[in-house]
Amino acid sequence: MTQITPQPGIMQIALYVSGESSLAGHDRVLKLSSNENPLGCSERARAAFVAAAADLHRYPATDHAGLRRAIGEVHGLDPDRIVCGVGSDEVLQFVTHAYAGVGDQVITTRHGFSMYPILARMVGAEPVTVPETDRRIDVGAILAAVTDRTRIVFIANPANPTGTMLGQDELQHLVDGLPAHVILVHDGAYTEFSGDADGGASLVDRHPNVVMTRTFSKIHGLGGLRIGWGYAQRDIIDVLNRIRQPFNLSNAQLAAAEAAIRDTGFIADCADLNARMRDRMRQGLIAMGIACDESFTNFVLARFADAAQAEAADAALRHDGILVRRVGGYGLPNALRITVGDPDGCGRVLDCLGRFMADRRDG
C-alpha cells in the first residue's frame, strides 16, 4: 500500500500557540498576551464592516484597488507596488513560496518572530537562526551567515518579542551587505508605534531585493479580520500576485481596512496613548527592579532575575486575572511580554508586579 507523506519540513513544524484569552475563576480578565489595541478599532472601520454585510452575496474585487489606493495615499506609496493578504502572515508566506524551496536557506534571528522558521519549513527550506546582541538584531551575524543557498532574510523591525529596533543606518548596512540573490523581508507590523520610521518603504524604493510588510492587526485594531499588506518593487509584486488567491480578502475586510487606514486621527490617538502608557510601564518596571529595554512597539519585555522568577511573576499576574505572554520559546525564559494597555490596565499590571517584587524582597 502506498504511504502518503507530506512534503519535506512540514512535520518539523510545531503548532503555533496563540495568546490565552480566558482564566478559570476570573470574570474580569485583562488580556495583555496578544498585543491588541486597548482602544479597539476605529468607529469608521466598524461602520464600514457593518455596512458590508448588505453585500455578503457578492464576490469581492480581486485587485483590492480601493484598499491599495488608500494605503498609497496615506503612506505616499505607489499602489501598483502593493499586495494585500490575509494578515501580513500571508504576504510573508507569498514571499517564501515564491522565492525559497528545498535545499535553500532562510535566515532568522534568535529572538525573531516564531512564524519565520515555520514558513521556511513549509516550503522545505532550512531555517538558519543567527544570534542577537543584547536582544537586538545583529547585522554582522546575519551577513556572516549568508551563503550561496540563502534566499531570504526575515527581520521584524521593531522586533517581536523584544521591542527593540534597528536604525536606518544599520538597515542600510544590512541591505548593502546582502548579495543580489537574497531578499530582505522587513516586517513592520509595529511600525506605527515607533515614531517617525517608515517601516522600510525607503529601502524598498532604493533596492530591488527588499520587501516590506505591514498589518492592520495592531494599531488599527483589526486583528479579528486578518488583513495585511506588502510593498516591493513591481517585479516582486507581480510574482506575489501570481500565487495570491484571487478572492483572499472579503468585501467586509476590504471595506473595514480602507476606512481604518483613512482614519488618521484615530491612529494618532492610539499612537499617543501607547507612547505615554509604554513609558509609564517601562519606568514603573525599572523602578521596582525589573529590567526592561526601551520598546518601539505596543508591548514591553519585562526581564526577571531568572526563569523561576518570571514563572512566579506570571502566576501572580494570573492570580489577579491578568494574562501576559511567556516567551521561553523565543529564547527568553526569564522574560514576560506585556501588551501596553489603557491607563487602568497598566495600573493593574504595575500594582500586581509591585506587590510581587515587594514580597520577594521581604521574603
C-alpha positions in Angstrom: 0.0 0.0 0.0 1.3 3.4 -0.9 2.2 5.6 2.1 1.0 9.2 1.8 3.7 11.5 3.2 3.8 15.3 3.5 6.5 17.5 1.8 9.9 17.8 3.5 10.0 20.0 6.5 6.3 20.1 7.3 6.4 17.5 10.1 9.1 19.6 11.8 6.7 22.5 12.3 5.5 22.9 15.8 1.9 24.0 16.0 1.6 27.8 16.7 0.0 28.6 20.1 -1.8 31.9 20.4 -2.1 34.1 23.5 -4.6 32.9 26.1 -7.9 34.9 26.4 -9.6 33.4 29.4 -8.8 32.4 33.0 -10.8 30.0 35.1 -12.4 31.7 38.1 -12.0 35.3 36.7 -14.8 37.2 35.1 -12.8 40.4 34.5 -9.7 39.1 32.7 -7.2 41.6 31.4 -5.8 40.2 28.2 -2.3 41.5 27.6 -0.9 38.5 25.8 -1.6 39.3 22.1 -0.5 42.9 21.6 -4.1 44.0 20.8 -5.2 47.7 20.7 -6.8 48.6 24.0 -9.0 51.2 22.2 -10.3 48.6 19.8 -10.7 49.7 16.2 -11.8 52.9 14.5 -15.6 53.6 14.6 -15.4 54.3 10.9 -13.9 50.8 10.3 -16.6 49.2 12.4 -19.3 51.1 10.5 -17.8 50.1 7.2 -17.7 46.5 8.3 -21.4 46.5 9.3 -22.4 48.2 6.0 -20.6 45.5 4.1 -23.0 42.9 5.5 -25.6 44.1 3.0 -23.5 42.6 0.2 -22.4 39.2 1.6 -23.7 37.5 -1.5 -21.3 39.5 -3.7 -17.8 38.3 -4.6 -15.1 40.8 -3.6 -12.8 42.7 -6.1 -9.8 40.6 -6.9 -7.4 43.5 -7.4 -8.0 45.2 -4.0 -7.7 48.5 -5.9 -9.6 50.6 -3.3 -7.6 49.5 -0.4 -4.3 49.7 -2.3 -5.2 53.2 -3.3 -6.0 54.2 0.3 -2.7 52.7 1.6 -0.8 54.5 -1.1 -2.4 57.9 -0.4 -1.9 57.7 3.4 1.7 56.4 3.2 2.8 58.1 0.0 3.4 54.8 -1.8 2.8 53.5 -5.3 -0.5 51.5 -5.2 0.7 49.3 -8.1 3.5 48.0 -5.9 1.3 47.0 -3.0 -0.1 43.4 -2.4 -2.7 42.6 0.2 -3.1 39.5 2.2 -4.9 37.7 5.0 -2.8 39.4 7.6 0.8 40.2 6.9 1.5 36.5 7.6 0.0 35.6 4.2 2.2 38.1 2.5 5.2 36.6 4.2 4.0 33.2 3.0 3.7 34.5 -0.5 7.4 35.6 -0.5 8.6 32.3 1.0 6.6 30.2 -1.5 7.8 32.3 -4.4 11.5 32.5 -3.6 12.5 29.6 -1.4 12.3 25.8 -1.6 14.0 22.5 -0.9 17.8 22.9 -0.4 17.6 26.7 0.2 18.2 28.5 3.4 16.2 31.2 5.2 17.9 33.3 7.8 16.1 34.3 11.0 17.3 35.7 14.3 17.5 34.2 17.8 14.5 36.0 19.3 12.7 36.6 16.0 9.0 36.0 15.3 8.2 32.3 15.5 6.4 32.3 12.2 9.6 32.8 10.2 11.1 29.3 10.7 7.7 27.8 10.2 7.4 29.5 6.8 10.8 28.2 5.8 9.9 24.6 6.8 6.6 24.9 5.0 8.5 25.0 1.6 11.2 22.6 2.6 13.8 25.2 3.1 16.3 25.2 6.1 15.8 27.9 8.7 19.2 29.3 9.8 19.0 31.1 13.2 21.7 33.6 14.0 22.4 35.2 17.4 21.3 38.6 18.6 23.2 41.0 20.7 21.5 42.3 23.9 18.1 41.4 22.4 18.8 43.4 19.2 19.2 42.1 15.7 22.9 41.7 14.9 23.5 42.8 11.3 27.1 41.4 11.3 25.8 38.0 12.4 23.2 37.9 9.6 25.7 38.9 7.0 28.2 36.3 8.3 25.5 33.5 7.9 24.7 34.3 4.3 25.7 31.5 1.8 25.0 30.7 -1.8 22.0 28.8 -0.5 20.5 31.8 1.3 17.3 33.1 -0.4 15.5 35.2 2.3 16.4 37.1 5.4 13.5 37.8 7.8 13.7 40.6 10.3 10.9 42.2 12.4 11.7 45.8 13.0 10.6 46.9 15.5 11.1 43.3 16.8 8.7 40.9 18.4 9.0 39.9 21.3 12.0 42.1 22.3 10.5 45.5 21.2 14.0 46.7 20.1 14.7 48.4 16.7 17.4 48.9 14.2 18.0 52.4 12.9 18.2 53.4 9.3 22.0 53.3 9.1 22.0 49.7 10.4 19.3 48.7 7.9 21.2 50.2 5.1 24.3 48.4 6.1 22.4 45.1 6.1 20.9 45.7 2.6 24.2 46.8 1.2 25.9 43.6 2.5 23.4 41.2 1.1 24.0 39.5 -2.3 21.6 40.3 -5.1 20.0 36.9 -4.9 18.9 37.3 -1.3 15.6 39.1 -0.4 15.4 41.1 2.8 11.9 40.9 4.3 11.4 43.9 6.6 8.4 43.0 8.8 7.0 46.3 10.1 3.9 45.1 12.0 4.7 47.6 14.8 5.9 50.5 12.7 3.1 52.9 13.7 4.3 52.7 17.4 7.9 53.5 16.6 7.7 57.2 15.9 8.9 58.6 12.5 10.1 55.3 11.0 8.8 54.5 7.5 8.6 50.7 8.0 11.2 50.0 5.3 9.5 51.9 2.5 12.6 53.9 1.6 14.7 50.7 1.4 12.2 49.2 -1.0 12.3 52.3 -3.2 16.1 52.1 -3.4 16.7 48.3 -3.7 15.1 45.6 -5.8 15.6 42.9 -3.2 13.6 44.3 -0.2 10.0 43.5 0.7 8.2 45.5 3.4 5.2 44.1 5.2 2.6 45.8 7.4 -0.6 44.8 9.2 -4.0 46.1 10.2 -3.9 43.9 13.4 -2.0 46.1 15.7 -2.6 49.9 15.7 -5.7 49.6 13.5 -7.3 47.1 15.9 -8.5 44.7 13.2 -6.7 41.5 14.4 -10.0 39.6 14.2 -10.3 40.4 10.5 -6.8 39.3 9.4 -5.7 41.9 6.9 -2.1 42.8 5.9 -0.1 44.2 3.0 3.3 44.3 1.4 5.3 46.7 -0.6 8.1 45.9 -3.0 9.5 46.7 -6.5 7.0 45.9 -9.2 8.8 42.8 -10.4 8.4 41.1 -7.0 4.8 42.2 -6.6 3.9 40.7 -10.0 5.3 37.4 -8.8 3.5 37.5 -5.5 0.2 38.2 -7.2 0.6 35.2 -9.4 0.4 32.9 -6.3 -2.2 35.0 -4.3 -5.7 33.6 -4.3 -7.8 36.0 -6.3 -10.5 36.3 -3.5 -8.2 36.1 -0.5 -9.9 39.2 1.1 -13.7 39.6 1.6 -15.7 42.8 0.9 -16.0 43.3 4.6 -12.3 43.0 5.2 -11.5 45.4 2.4 -14.1 48.0 3.5 -13.1 47.9 7.1 -9.4 48.2 6.3 -9.9 51.1 3.9 -11.9 53.0 6.5 -9.3 52.2 9.2 -6.3 53.5 7.3 -8.1 56.7 6.3 -9.0 57.4 9.9 -5.6 59.1 10.7 -7.0 60.9 13.7 -7.8 57.6 15.4 -4.3 56.2 14.5 -2.7 59.3 16.0 -4.7 58.9 19.2 -3.7 55.3 19.5 0.0 56.0 19.0 -0.1 58.8 21.6 -1.8 56.7 24.2 0.6 53.9 23.6 3.7 56.1 23.9 2.5 57.5 27.2 1.5 54.2 28.7 4.6 52.4 27.4 6.8 54.9 29.1 4.8 54.6 32.3 5.1 50.8 32.1 8.8 50.7 31.5 9.7 53.3 34.1 7.5 51.6 36.6 9.1 48.2 36.0 12.6 49.6 36.2 11.8 51.4 39.4 10.7 48.1 41.0 13.9 46.3 39.9 12.6 44.6 36.7 14.9 45.1 33.7 13.2 46.5 30.6 14.7 47.6 27.3 13.4 50.7 25.5 10.5 49.5 23.4 9.4 50.8 20.0 6.2 48.7 19.9 2.9 48.3 21.8 4.4 46.0 24.4 7.3 45.8 26.8 9.6 42.9 27.6 9.9 42.6 31.4 13.1 40.7 32.3 13.4 39.0 35.7 16.3 37.5 37.6 15.8 34.0 36.1 13.2 31.7 34.6 11.8 30.7 38.0 11.1 34.4 39.0 9.4 35.0 35.6 7.2 32.0 36.1 6.3 33.2 39.6 5.5 36.7 38.3 3.3 35.2 35.6 1.5 33.2 38.3 1.0 36.3 40.4 -0.5 38.1 37.4 -2.8 35.3 36.5 -4.0 35.2 40.1 -5.0 38.8 39.6 -6.8 38.0 36.3 -4.0 39.3 34.1 -2.8 37.4 31.0 0.6 38.2 29.6 2.9 36.2 27.3 5.6 33.8 28.4 8.4 33.9 25.8 10.6 31.0 26.7 10.1 29.6 23.2 11.8 32.7 21.9 14.9 32.0 23.9 13.8 34.4 26.7 12.8 32.1 29.6 13.4 34.9 32.2 11.0 37.3 30.5 7.3 38.2 30.1 6.0 40.1 27.1 3.3 42.5 28.3 1.0 44.4 26.0 0.7 48.1 26.7 -2.9 48.6 27.7 -5.0 51.6 28.7 -4.3 53.6 32.0 -6.4 51.2 34.1 -4.8 48.1 32.6 -1.3 49.5 33.1 -2.1 50.4 36.6 -3.3 46.8 37.3 -0.1 45.3 36.0 2.2 47.7 37.9 0.2 47.2 41.1 0.4 43.5 40.8 4.1 43.3 40.0 4.9 45.9 42.6 3.4 43.7 45.3 5.1 40.6 43.8 8.6 42.3 43.9 8.0 43.7 47.4 7.1 40.2 48.6 10.3 38.8 47.1 12.4 41.4 48.9 10.6 41.0 52.2 10.7 37.2 51.9 
